[in-house]
């Protein structure tokens, strides 16, 4: 089968984010039995990493986006819209048997595909929005976060309804999606990451245990997960 995979972040072997590595491993697994066509938004420095994908992809399509130094949200959102439009055009010009959209940004930007489709939800955005509501300490914060949670749930439902099937990473995410709408066809996606190292953290002399947080700390949900 010809499968189109659409992602806003280039997947490659040495990607600095877990999502990129996970998509790369997914492409490797799918390519064993199917023809994989990749369409990705990439940043200029990632051009050299496209070669990592060629052994596993029939074709690699991309468009270059340079993240503004100010991380202007309007420019970034516009880049996702371009990703969605170009992906739709690619589907019209080719006879793909399936399209797989990676990440929430892609799901939001793409139109409802006219071919069998899968959305891979690496994050469930309504979950941290609900947590922010619960920890709100002032009335003003509660009102703001209640509205934010409501809008986030509607956006997540809007995205999930576009695709024939949704793959959630942990089962907890699948349950959150089913809470939004029981009609969503959601399943748990297998974890294709294979860590090649072991971490041992011990304690001695009555000292507190050491806890390591590893993640992209420019993301607010990861920062919030680290106790003060």
HELIX and SHEET records of a PDB file:
HELIX    1   1 UNK A   18  UNK A   30  1                                  13    
HELIX    2   2 UNK A   44  UNK A   50  5                                   7    
HELIX    3   3 UNK A   51  UNK A   54  1                                   4    
HELIX    4   4 UNK A   73  UNK A   93  1                                  21    
HELIX    5   5 UNK A  103  UNK A  109  1                                   7    
HELIX    6   6 UNK A  125  UNK A  134  1                                  10    
HELIX    7   7 UNK A  139  UNK A  160  1                                  22    
HELIX    8   8 UNK A  171  UNK A  180  1                                  10    
HELIX    9   9 UNK A  220  UNK A  225  1                                   6    
SHEET    1   A 7 UNK A  59  UNK A  64  0                                        
SHEET    2   A 7 UNK A  35  UNK A  42  1                                        
SHEET    3   A 7 UNK A   2  UNK A   7  1                                        
SHEET    4   A 7 UNK A  98  UNK A 102  1                                        
SHEET    5   A 7 UNK A 117  UNK A 121  1                                        
SHEET    6   A 7 UNK A 165  UNK A 168  1                                        
SHEET    7   A 7 UNK A 186  UNK A 188  1                                        
END                                                                             
